[in-house]
Amino acid sequence: MIRKQIGTIGLIAVLVLLCGAGVYAKELKIGVGAPLSGGNAPSGQDYRDGVILAAEEWEARGGVAGYDKITVIAGDDKESAKEGVSV
């Protein structure tokens, strides 16, 4: 009787651990503020693309410890300090 109860409790504990594993998926977000429009757009776009490439390479190598995914968020500062603050 006791063995059956211990087995049942063990099974429930394993199921609880397995069900909760995907609930707390962590995402590392990297923000890029660069001139994506205007005269300096080509250099800003290259900068953004370089950060995206680096993030993809890190994910291909197994990612960053403690995180499940790397996401790059790019914002256009429009070559303006005022816009850059809000990006």
N, CA, C and O atoms as CSV, one atom per row, in Angstrom:
chain,resi,resn,atom,element,x,y,z
A,1,MET,N,N,0.824,-1.195,0.000
A,1,MET,CA,C,0.000,0.000,0.000
A,1,MET,C,C,0.867,1.257,0.000
A,1,MET,O,O,0.620,2.191,-0.762
A,2,ILE,N,N,1.883,1.270,0.862
A,2,ILE,CA,C,2.755,2.441,0.957
A,2,ILE,C,C,3.566,2.603,-0.330
A,2,ILE,O,O,3.782,3.726,-0.787
A,3,ARG,N,N,4.018,1.489,-0.917
A,3,ARG,CA,C,4.782,1.560,-2.168
A,3,ARG,C,C,3.934,2.172,-3.271
A,3,ARG,O,O,4.434,2.956,-4.078
A,4,LYS,N,N,2.668,1.824,-3.311
A,4,LYS,CA,C,1.768,2.353,-4.332
A,4,LYS,C,C,1.584,3.859,-4.152
A,4,LYS,O,O,1.561,4.598,-5.136
A,5,GLN,N,N,1.453,4.317,-2.921
A,5,GLN,CA,C,1.296,5.743,-2.641
A,5,GLN,C,C,2.567,6.510,-3.009
A,5,GLN,O,O,2.496,7.596,-3.584
A,6,ILE,N,N,3.715,5.947,-2.680
A,6,ILE,CA,C,4.981,6.610,-3.006
A,6,ILE,C,C,5.155,6.687,-4.520
A,6,ILE,O,O,5.607,7.705,-5.043
A,7,GLY,N,N,4.796,5.612,-5.224
A,7,GLY,CA,C,4.874,5.612,-6.689
A,7,GLY,C,C,3.954,6.652,-7.302
A,7,GLY,O,O,4.333,7.335,-8.254
A,8,THR,N,N,2.747,6.776,-6.763
A,8,THR,CA,C,1.786,7.761,-7.259
A,8,THR,C,C,2.286,9.180,-7.008
A,8,THR,O,O,2.196,10.035,-7.889
A,9,ILE,N,N,2.805,9.430,-5.826
A,9,ILE,CA,C,3.339,10.756,-5.494
A,9,ILE,C,C,4.526,11.088,-6.399
A,9,ILE,O,O,4.652,12.221,-6.864
A,10,GLY,N,N,5.393,10.113,-6.649
A,10,GLY,CA,C,6.536,10.329,-7.538
A,10,GLY,C,C,6.099,10.657,-8.954
A,10,GLY,O,O,6.664,11.549,-9.587
A,11,LEU,N,N,5.093,9.943,-9.460
A,11,LEU,CA,C,4.572,10.199,-10.797
A,11,LEU,C,C,3.974,11.598,-10.891
A,11,LEU,O,O,4.203,12.306,-11.872
A,12,ILE,N,N,3.222,11.992,-9.896
A,12,ILE,CA,C,2.631,13.337,-9.879
A,12,ILE,C,C,3.725,14.400,-9.858
A,12,ILE,O,O,3.620,15.406,-10.559
A,13,ALA,N,N,4.767,14.190,-9.066
A,13,ALA,CA,C,5.866,15.159,-8.992
A,13,ALA,C,C,6.552,15.312,-10.344
A,13,ALA,O,O,6.860,16.431,-10.756
A,14,VAL,N,N,6.795,14.212,-11.034
A,14,VAL,CA,C,7.435,14.273,-12.354
A,14,VAL,C,C,6.538,15.004,-13.344
A,14,VAL,O,O,7.028,15.830,-14.114
A,15,LEU,N,N,5.247,14.724,-13.343
A,15,LEU,CA,C,4.322,15.398,-14.254
A,15,LEU,C,C,4.261,16.896,-13.990
A,15,LEU,O,O,4.214,17.689,-14.929
A,16,VAL,N,N,4.260,17.283,-12.737
A,16,VAL,CA,C,4.242,18.713,-12.392
A,16,VAL,C,C,5.501,19.394,-12.914
A,16,VAL,O,O,5.423,20.489,-13.472
A,17,LEU,N,N,6.647,18.768,-12.744
A,17,LEU,CA,C,7.902,19.352,-13.224
A,17,LEU,C,C,7.922,19.463,-14.740
A,17,LEU,O,O,8.385,20.470,-15.276
A,18,LEU,N,N,7.432,18.454,-15.437
A,18,LEU,CA,C,7.425,18.485,-16.896
A,18,LEU,C,C,6.441,19.514,-17.436
A,18,LEU,O,O,6.728,20.172,-18.436
A,19,CYS,N,N,5.314,19.661,-16.807
A,19,CYS,CA,C,4.315,20.624,-17.266
A,19,CYS,C,C,4.774,22.059,-17.047
A,19,CYS,O,O,4.444,22.940,-17.840
A,20,GLY,N,N,5.511,22.301,-16.010
A,20,GLY,CA,C,5.951,23.655,-15.707
A,20,GLY,C,C,7.197,24.083,-16.446
A,20,GLY,O,O,7.583,25.250,-16.367
A,21,ALA,N,N,7.837,23.180,-17.161
A,21,ALA,CA,C,9.113,23.500,-17.802
A,21,ALA,C,C,8.979,24.564,-18.881
A,21,ALA,O,O,9.862,25.412,-19.002
A,22,GLY,N,N,7.913,24.553,-19.668
A,22,GLY,CA,C,7.772,25.500,-20.762
A,22,GLY,C,C,7.100,26.806,-20.382
A,22,GLY,O,O,7.031,27.723,-21.200
A,23,VAL,N,N,6.616,26.907,-19.188
A,23,VAL,CA,C,5.867,28.085,-18.770
A,23,VAL,C,C,6.768,29.301,-18.623
A,23,VAL,O,O,6.342,30.422,-18.902
A,24,TYR,N,N,7.989,29.100,-18.196
A,24,TYR,CA,C,8.872,30.212,-17.902
A,24,TYR,C,C,9.958,30.386,-18.958
A,24,TYR,O,O,11.112,30.638,-18.613
A,25,ALA,N,N,9.617,30.258,-20.223
A,25,ALA,CA,C,10.587,30.457,-21.296
A,25,ALA,C,C,11.065,31.907,-21.255
A,25,ALA,O,O,10.258,32.837,-21.253
A,26,LYS,N,N,12.375,32.087,-21.223
A,26,LYS,CA,C,12.939,33.425,-21.129
A,26,LYS,C,C,13.471,33.855,-22.487
A,26,LYS,O,O,14.088,33.073,-23.210
A,27,GLU,N,N,13.222,35.098,-22.812
A,27,GLU,CA,C,13.651,35.659,-24.084
A,27,GLU,C,C,14.590,36.832,-23.810
A,27,GLU,O,O,14.250,37.743,-23.055
A,28,LEU,N,N,15.767,36.804,-24.424
A,28,LEU,CA,C,16.720,37.899,-24.316
A,28,LEU,C,C,16.426,38.872,-25.444
A,28,LEU,O,O,16.509,38.512,-26.618
A,29,LYS,N,N,16.082,40.106,-25.092
A,29,LYS,CA,C,15.776,41.119,-26.099
A,29,LYS,C,C,16.928,42.112,-26.170
A,29,LYS,O,O,17.357,42.657,-25.154
A,30,ILE,N,N,17.423,42.339,-27.388
A,30,ILE,CA,C,18.515,43.277,-27.622
A,30,ILE,C,C,17.962,44.430,-28.447
A,30,ILE,O,O,17.429,44.219,-29.536
A,31,GLY,N,N,18.085,45.637,-27.933
A,31,GLY,CA,C,17.593,46.814,-28.632
A,31,GLY,C,C,18.686,47.491,-29.438
A,31,GLY,O,O,19.818,47.632,-28.976
A,32,VAL,N,N,18.335,47.911,-30.649
A,32,VAL,CA,C,19.272,48.600,-31.534
A,32,VAL,C,C,18.626,49.908,-31.955
A,32,VAL,O,O,17.572,49.910,-32.591
A,33,GLY,N,N,19.255,51.018,-31.602
A,33,GLY,CA,C,18.816,52.323,-32.060
A,33,GLY,C,C,19.811,52.827,-33.086
A,33,GLY,O,O,20.975,53.065,-32.765
A,34,ALA,N,N,19.359,52.990,-34.317
A,34,ALA,CA,C,20.263,53.379,-35.400
A,34,ALA,C,C,19.485,54.167,-36.442
A,34,ALA,O,O,18.259,54.070,-36.510
A,35,PRO,N,N,20.201,54.959,-37.267
A,35,PRO,CA,C,19.513,55.673,-38.343
A,35,PRO,C,C,19.122,54.699,-39.454
A,35,PRO,O,O,19.959,54.326,-40.276
A,36,LEU,N,N,17.873,54.292,-39.479
A,36,LEU,CA,C,17.404,53.353,-40.496
A,36,LEU,C,C,16.762,54.073,-41.673
A,36,LEU,O,O,16.352,53.440,-42.647
A,37,SER,N,N,16.674,55.398,-41.583
A,37,SER,CA,C,16.170,56.213,-42.686
A,37,SER,C,C,17.045,57.461,-42.777
A,37,SER,O,O,17.791,57.771,-41.848
A,38,GLY,N,N,16.952,58.162,-43.877
A,38,GLY,CA,C,17.760,59.368,-44.051
A,38,GLY,C,C,19.105,59.079,-44.698
A,38,GLY,O,O,19.325,58.001,-45.250
A,39,GLY,N,N,19.992,60.047,-44.624
A,39,GLY,CA,C,21.286,59.960,-45.292
A,39,GLY,C,C,22.204,58.879,-44.762
A,39,GLY,O,O,22.989,58.312,-45.521
A,40,ASN,N,N,22.122,58.584,-43.485
A,40,ASN,CA,C,22.982,57.560,-42.884
A,40,ASN,C,C,22.306,56.196,-42.788
A,40,ASN,O,O,22.783,55.314,-42.074
A,41,ALA,N,N,21.206,56.020,-43.500
A,41,ALA,CA,C,20.464,54.761,-43.434
A,41,ALA,C,C,21.309,53.539,-43.796
A,41,ALA,O,O,21.199,52.513,-43.125
A,42,PRO,N,N,22.152,53.611,-44.838
A,42,PRO,CA,C,22.940,52.407,-45.161
A,42,PRO,C,C,23.822,51.936,-44.001
A,42,PRO,O,O,23.916,50.735,-43.748
A,43,SER,N,N,24.463,52.860,-43.303
A,43,SER,CA,C,25.312,52.440,-42.179
A,43,SER,C,C,24.463,51.957,-41.002
A,43,SER,O,O,24.850,51.013,-40.313
A,44,GLY,N,N,23.326,52.583,-40.766
A,44,GLY,CA,C,22.430,52.145,-39.696
A,44,GLY,C,C,21.850,50.767,-39.967
A,44,GLY,O,O,21.714,49.950,-39.056
A,45,GLN,N,N,21.507,50.514,-41.228
A,45,GLN,CA,C,20.970,49.205,-41.594
A,45,GLN,C,C,22.045,48.126,-41.478
A,45,GLN,O,O,21.765,47.002,-41.060
A,46,ASP,N,N,23.285,48.478,-41.856
A,46,ASP,CA,C,24.391,47.529,-41.696
A,46,ASP,C,C,24.612,47.204,-40.222
A,46,ASP,O,O,24.861,46.052,-39.865
A,47,TYR,N,N,24.519,48.220,-39.374
A,47,TYR,CA,C,24.684,48.027,-37.931
A,47,TYR,C,C,23.609,47.081,-37.398
A,47,TYR,O,O,23.909,46.135,-36.669
A,48,ARG,N,N,22.355,47.347,-37.769
A,48,ARG,CA,C,21.234,46.490,-37.351
A,48,ARG,C,C,21.432,45.058,-37.837
A,48,ARG,O,O,21.250,44.105,-37.079
A,49,ASP,N,N,21.808,44.915,-39.115
A,49,ASP,CA,C,22.001,43.580,-39.681
A,49,ASP,C,C,23.149,42.839,-38.999
A,49,ASP,O,O,23.092,41.620,-38.842
A,50,GLY,N,N,24.188,43.568,-38.593
A,50,GLY,CA,C,25.301,42.951,-37.874
A,50,GLY,C,C,24.882,42.418,-36.518
A,50,GLY,O,O,25.317,41.343,-36.106
A,51,VAL,N,N,24.040,43.164,-35.825
A,51,VAL,CA,C,23.546,42.710,-34.517
A,51,VAL,C,C,22.648,41.483,-34.693
A,51,VAL,O,O,22.723,40.541,-33.904
A,52,ILE,N,N,21.804,41.493,-35.723
A,52,ILE,CA,C,20.944,40.337,-35.999
A,52,ILE,C,C,21.793,39.110,-36.324
A,52,ILE,O,O,21.508,38.013,-35.846
A,53,LEU,N,N,22.837,39.293,-37.138
A,53,LEU,CA,C,23.725,38.183,-37.488
A,53,LEU,C,C,24.421,37.617,-36.250
A,53,LEU,O,O,24.527,36.401,-36.090
A,54,ALA,N,N,24.891,38.507,-35.381
A,54,ALA,CA,C,25.551,38.052,-34.149
A,54,ALA,C,C,24.579,37.259,-33.272
A,54,ALA,O,O,24.955,36.242,-32.690
A,55,ALA,N,N,23.332,37.724,-33.178
A,55,ALA,CA,C,22.324,37.011,-32.380
A,55,ALA,C,C,22.048,35.629,-32.970
A,55,ALA,O,O,21.910,34.652,-32.234
A,56,GLU,N,N,21.969,35.550,-34.293
A,56,GLU,CA,C,21.734,34.257,-34.946
A,56,GLU,C,C,22.899,33.304,-34.703
A,56,GLU,O,O,22.693,32.111,-34.479
A,57,GLU,N,N,24.121,33.828,-34.746
A,57,GLU,CA,C,25.297,32.992,-34.497
A,57,GLU,C,C,25.321,32.479,-33.058
A,57,GLU,O,O,25.672,31.325,-32.813
A,58,TRP,N,N,24.949,33.335,-32.110
A,58,TRP,CA,C,24.900,32.903,-30.706
A,58,TRP,C,C,23.867,31.806,-30.523
A,58,TRP,O,O,24.117,30.825,-29.822
A,59,GLU,N,N,22.696,31.967,-31.157
A,59,GLU,CA,C,21.658,30.938,-31.043
A,59,GLU,C,C,22.126,29.625,-31.669
A,59,GLU,O,O,21.833,28.551,-31.145
A,60,ALA,N,N,22.856,29.706,-32.796
A,60,ALA,CA,C,23.356,28.495,-33.456
A,60,ALA,C,C,24.369,27.760,-32.580
A,60,ALA,O,O,24.508,26.541,-32.677
A,61,ARG,N,N,25.074,28.497,-31.729
A,61,ARG,CA,C,26.064,27.891,-30.826
A,61,ARG,C,C,25.450,27.415,-29.516
A,61,ARG,O,O,26.163,26.951,-28.627
A,62,GLY,N,N,24.151,27.526,-29.397
A,62,GLY,CA,C,23.501,27.051,-28.175
A,62,GLY,C,C,22.853,28.150,-27.368
A,62,GLY,O,O,22.264,27.877,-26.322
A,63,GLY,N,N,22.943,29.381,-27.820
A,63,GLY,CA,C,22.278,30.486,-27.146
A,63,GLY,C,C,23.035,31.020,-25.943
A,63,GLY,O,O,24.208,30.709,-25.735
A,64,VAL,N,N,22.351,31.817,-25.169
A,64,VAL,CA,C,22.907,32.437,-23.973
A,64,VAL,C,C,22.355,31.693,-22.763
A,64,VAL,O,O,21.158,31.415,-22.693
A,65,ALA,N,N,23.210,31.377,-21.831
A,65,ALA,CA,C,22.798,30.622,-20.644
A,65,ALA,C,C,21.657,31.335,-19.924
A,65,ALA,O,O,21.748,32.526,-19.627
A,66,GLY,N,N,20.600,30.609,-19.652
A,66,GLY,CA,C,19.464,31.157,-18.928
A,66,GLY,C,C,18.369,31.708,-19.825
A,66,GLY,O,O,17.319,32.120,-19.333
A,67,TYR,N,N,18.598,31.721,-21.140
A,67,TYR,CA,C,17.602,32.246,-22.078
A,67,TYR,C,C,17.303,31.210,-23.150
A,67,TYR,O,O,18.180,30.450,-23.560
A,68,ASP,N,N,16.045,31.190,-23.600
A,68,ASP,CA,C,15.626,30.239,-24.621
A,68,ASP,C,C,15.713,30.820,-26.025
A,68,ASP,O,O,15.843,30.075,-26.996
A,69,LYS,N,N,15.643,32.139,-26.143
A,69,LYS,CA,C,15.587,32.773,-27.453
A,69,LYS,C,C,16.234,34.154,-27.379
A,69,LYS,O,O,16.212,34.808,-26.336
A,70,ILE,N,N,16.813,34.587,-28.504
A,70,ILE,CA,C,17.378,35.933,-28.613
A,70,ILE,C,C,16.572,36.676,-29.673
A,70,ILE,O,O,16.410,36.189,-30.792
A,71,THR,N,N,16.073,37.847,-29.321
A,71,THR,CA,C,15.305,38.670,-30.247
A,71,THR,C,C,15.954,40.044,-30.347
A,71,THR,O,O,16.302,40.654,-29.336
A,72,VAL,N,N,16.113,40.526,-31.583
A,72,VAL,CA,C,16.667,41.863,-31.816
A,72,VAL,C,C,15.514,42.784,-32.187
A,72,VAL,O,O,14.731,42.492,-33.092
A,73,ILE,N,N,15.424,43.904,-31.469
A,73,ILE,CA,C,14.392,44.905,-31.724
A,73,ILE,C,C,15.096,46.164,-32.208
A,73,ILE,O,O,15.885,46.761,-31.476
A,74,ALA,N,N,14.809,46.567,-33.445
A,74,ALA,CA,C,15.476,47.728,-34.035
A,74,ALA,C,C,14.520,48.913,-34.085
A,74,ALA,O,O,13.342,48.773,-34.415
A,75,GLY,N,N,15.058,50.085,-33.747
A,75,GLY,CA,C,14.283,51.311,-33.812
A,75,GLY,C,C,15.024,52.362,-34.617
A,75,GLY,O,O,16.248,52.463,-34.533
A,76,ASP,N,N,14.294,53.142,-35.391
A,76,ASP,CA,C,14.875,54.185,-36.241
A,76,ASP,C,C,14.991,55.476,-35.446
A,76,ASP,O,O,13.983,56.042,-35.023
A,77,ASP,N,N,16.227,55.948,-35.240
A,77,ASP,CA,C,16.407,57.211,-34.523
A,77,ASP,C,C,16.346,58.412,-35.459
A,77,ASP,O,O,16.439,59.552,-35.005
A,78,LYS,N,N,16.192,58.175,-36.746
A,78,LYS,CA,C,16.009,59.216,-37.768
A,78,LYS,C,C,17.098,60.278,-37.732
A,78,LYS,O,O,16.855,61.436,-38.070
A,79,GLU,N,N,18.295,59.883,-37.325
A,79,GLU,CA,C,19.450,60.785,-37.251
A,79,GLU,C,C,19.183,61.985,-36.344
A,79,GLU,O,O,19.729,63.066,-36.567
A,80,SER,N,N,18.358,61.800,-35.338
A,80,SER,CA,C,17.975,62.889,-34.450
A,80,SER,C,C,18.157,62.459,-32.997
A,80,SER,O,O,17.746,61.369,-32.598
A,81,ALA,N,N,18.781,63.339,-32.218
A,81,ALA,CA,C,18.972,63.037,-30.799
A,81,ALA,C,C,17.626,62.929,-30.082
A,81,ALA,O,O,17.462,62.079,-29.206
A,82,LYS,N,N,16.669,63.773,-30.439
A,82,LYS,CA,C,15.347,63.722,-29.808
A,82,LYS,C,C,14.637,62.409,-30.123
A,82,LYS,O,O,14.006,61.819,-29.247
A,83,GLU,N,N,14.735,61.954,-31.358
A,83,GLU,CA,C,14.135,60.673,-31.735
A,83,GLU,C,C,14.884,59.515,-31.080
A,83,GLU,O,O,14.278,58.527,-30.667
A,84,GLY,N,N,16.200,59.646,-30.991
A,84,GLY,CA,C,17.024,58.593,-30.404
A,84,GLY,C,C,16.675,58.314,-28.956
A,84,GLY,O,O,16.764,57.171,-28.507
A,85,VAL,N,N,16.279,59.341,-28.220
A,85,VAL,CA,C,15.904,59.163,-26.816
A,85,VAL,C,C,14.644,58.307,-26.706
A,85,VAL,O,O,14.521,57.508,-25.777
A,86,SER,N,N,13.715,58.463,-27.634
A,86,SER,CA,C,12.459,57.713,-27.569
A,86,SER,C,C,12.572,56.311,-28.159
A,86,SER,O,O,11.688,55.479,-27.957
A,87,VAL,N,N,13.653,56.049,-28.886
A,87,VAL,CA,C,13.838,54.709,-29.466
A,87,VAL,C,C,14.336,53.841,-28.373
A,87,VAL,O,O,14.577,52.653,-28.589
